[in-house]
Every structure is written in C-alpha cells, then in structure tokens.
C-alpha cells in the first residue's frame, strides 16, 4: 500500500508518497492545477502501480483549491481523504521539533498521517449536500453584501438628508426605498406637494408625506455636490434591490433541494429550510462524528480550557474553531429556540437565573442543540421535545 500526501496550492500542488513502512518513495513532485498537471500526477503514480486500490491519497481542505484535484482523482477511482488543516497542524507539533511548514513538508506529513490513520476525515458530501453548501455560503455572501451596502446608504443619508431616518422606522422598507430612488435629496421634494407625493407612493400616508416634506424643507444636509450624492444613493439602492432578488432566488434553490432530501432537521425548533440546509451541508456525513461532543467541537461551540498545575481559568470562552458557517447557523437557530422550544427555553431561563449573560446562555443552548441535531440526523427521526 502506498500513501500519498498532497500539499494544496492555488496554482501548483506538491505530492509526496511513502510505503506502509514509512519509507519515503518520492517527495516534492510538483504539478500545476491543470488537466496536464493531473495527468502528470496520474502517470507518476501509475509507474508504481496500475491499480488505484493500492493507493490512499490525502489532502488538506485548503479553501476551494483542493476541489479540482479531488474531482480528477475521484474519477480515477482512487481512495481519497480530505483532512482539516487543524489536524495536520496537530500532527506537525508532535513530529516536527522545528515547527517548519512548506508544501514539501506538508505533503510528507499528510502521507504519514494517512498511513497511521489517526485522523477525522472531512468527506466530500454527495452532490445535493455539496450543492447546498455552495448555495448557503453564497447566500451568506449576498446577505453580508447587502449589509455593507446598507451601511453605505446610511453614510450618504447622514450627509445629504440626516433627518430622513427619523421619519421611517425601516429606511430599507419597500416604500422608503422607492422614495430614495425617486427623491434622493431634500431639494427633490420642494416642487412636489404632500398630496402628489402620497399619490405617487400608494403605501405612504398623507401624514407621513407631510412629515417628509417638512423635514426636507428644513434639512441640514449638504447642498453642494448634490448630483454626486444623488447618484451614489440611487446606485446603492438599486444594488440592494437587485441582491435582495438574488437572495430570494437562492433561497428558492435551497428549498427545492431540501424538499428532495426530506431531512427531519427542520422539525427542530428554530431551524428552517435555510439554516437547516447550512447545518446539513456543513456537517456532511453525520456518522463521521462518533459523539455529539465531536459535533460541538467541529462547530467551534466548545469552551476553551486554560489550565496549568493548580491553576484553572474560571472564565473560558468559545473556541470558535471548526466551521464558522455551521457555528453561525446553529447559533442563529439557538436564538429562536431559546424562546420557542419548551425544553431549551427552560434551559435558557435557568442559565439566565444563574446570572449568565444573554449570549452566554444562547451559546449554552447552541451546545444543547448540537445534541439534538446529532440524535435527529443519526436516527433520521423527527424531533419531539421531551419535558
């Protein structure tokens, strides 16, 4: 049996191989992240054996750069292992006194780790779960982009029409956005009567229109370079509307896949189609976790431990290692479950009664939710709260 470790890079990868005795057969075989590069690696391995079952190949889940070489080798029917870089770092600390790190050393370390078999595998989920992962992460990117654009809108409004935010409780509501598209500065309101303004915007009451006109007439916003501010504001609002449409379309795609999977995860209080999709896709294969505690650690919801001799820290914080997407989805679900789930809400209130901060209590609920998620997915059964 041969064990191959691949150090993943953006443009080039490095492969090293050892046999089952730990002897390095070859090292530092560099190949580009192209079809020709993949074929070069295949030819290199074929020179030792034509049977793919004679090889075990490992690589780190480094960003998205490992996907192409994984896909290439998967089609060649090799046995593949994808490892979390945290595990490689732990193996390095145990074997590398000088703590050196480069692609050559990494490839040898990965091959050695695969040979010993002391690792938790990050399996590439099936196509539907992989699609969910890409879609939920894309949705996160879109939502974060909207938040960034909204901050920019507030910044421009603070300069050109600072009184506007006192009139609308939600300046990014449908009516408010329509107003900002048509009337981007206080001067734009001057030739328009309150009645006409209310008629133009059917959802705007006459009273609100009069408030808007009064605020515009006495606004302390800047008046010079008005056109540049108007252009920015309209462009930002248009971008927000466009991305919000993309978010809805992405959520529709996610919901379609979730309906096919028929997962019981959405029976858990606080977990809807989108958060459920994020949790499912980030976890992947639940059998790779042999206990709920491992799932808690993978989500980075476990507490750090600081201890030396007789000293042990009284206040430990969340480790925040593992998947940030999984941690965020579970934490968001825990925020809802803390008040909606009959069991978890009691647990939340108990922690609050102990004097714990709200977010600390939600973190505790999130860890409890990991136990529930583990049981629901492991048994493939709907969640039924037990008082």
Residue, then its C-alpha position, 0 to 999 in steps of 0.5 A: x500500500x502506498x500513501x500519498x500526501x498532497x500539499x494544496x496550492x492555488x496554482x501548483x500542488x506538491x505530492x509526496x508518497x511513502x510505503x506502509x513502512x514509512x519509507x519515503x518513495x518520492x517527495x516534492x513532485x510538483x504539478x500545476x492545477x491543470x488537466x496536464x498537471x493531473x495527468x502528470x500526477x496520474x502517470x507518476x503514480x501509475x509507474x508504481x502501480x496500475x491499480x488505484x486500490x493500492x493507493x490512499x491519497x490525502x489532502x488538506x481542505x485548503x479553501x476551494x483549491x483542493x476541489x479540482x484535484x479531488x474531482x480528477x482523482x475521484x474519477x480515477x477511482x482512487x481512495x481519497x481523504x480530505x483532512x482539516x488543516x487543524x489536524x495536520x497542524x496537530x500532527x506537525x507539533x508532535x513530529x516536527x521539533x522545528x515547527x517548519x511548514x512548506x508544501x514539501x513538508x506538508x505533503x510528507x506529513x499528510x502521507x504519514x498521517x494517512x498511513x497511521x490513520x489517526x485522523x477525522x476525515x472531512x468527506x466530500x458530501x454527495x452532490x445535493x449536500x455539496x450543492x447546498x453548501x455552495x448555495x448557503x455560503x453564497x447566500x451568506x455572501x449576498x446577505x453580508x453584501x447587502x449589509x455593507x451596502x446598507x451601511x453605505x446608504x446610511x453614510x450618504x443619508x447622514x450627509x445629504x438628508x440626516x433627518x430622513x431616518x427619523x421619519x421611517x422606522x425601516x429606511x430599507x422598507x419597500x416604500x422608503x426605498x422607492x422614495x430614495x430612488x425617486x427623491x434622493x435629496x431634500x431639494x427633490x421634494x420642494x416642487x412636489x406637494x404632500x398630496x402628489x407625493x402620497x399619490x405617487x407612493x400608494x403605501x405612504x400616508x398623507x401624514x407621513x408625506x407631510x412629515x417628509x416634506x417638512x423635514x426636507x424643507x428644513x434639512x441640514x444636509x449638504x447642498x453642494x455636490x448634490x448630483x454626486x450624492x444623488x447618484x451614489x444613493x440611487x446606485x446603492x439602492x438599486x444594488x440592494x434591490x437587485x441582491x435582495x432578488x438574488x437572495x430570494x432566488x437562492x433561497x428558492x434553490x435551497x428549498x427545492x433541494x431540501x424538499x428532495x432530501x426530506x431531512x427531519x432537521x427542520x422539525x427542530x425548533x428554530x431551524x428552517x429550510x435555510x439554516x437547516x440546509x447550512x447545518x446539513x451541508x456543513x456537517x456532511x456525513x453525520x456518522x463521521x462524528x462518533x459523539x455529539x461532543x465531536x459535533x460541538x467541537x467541529x462547530x467551534x461551540x466548545x469552551x476553551x480550557x486554560x489550565x496549568x498545575x493548580x491553576x484553572x481559568x474560571x472564565x473560558x470562552x468559545x473556541x470558535x474553531x471548526x466551521x464558522x458557517x455551521x457555528x453561525x447557523x446553529x447559533x442563529x437557530x439557538x436564538x429562536x429556540x431559546x424562546x420557542x422550544x419548551x425544553x431549551x427555553x427552560x434551559x435558557x431561563x435557568x442559565x439566565x437565573x444563574x446570572x449568565x449573560x444573554x449570549x452566554x446562555x444562547x451559546x449554552x443552548x447552541x451546545x444543547x442543540x448540537x445534541x439534538x441535531x446529532x440524535x435527529x440526523x443519526x436516527x433520521x427521526x423527527x424531533x419531539x421535545x421531551x419535558 
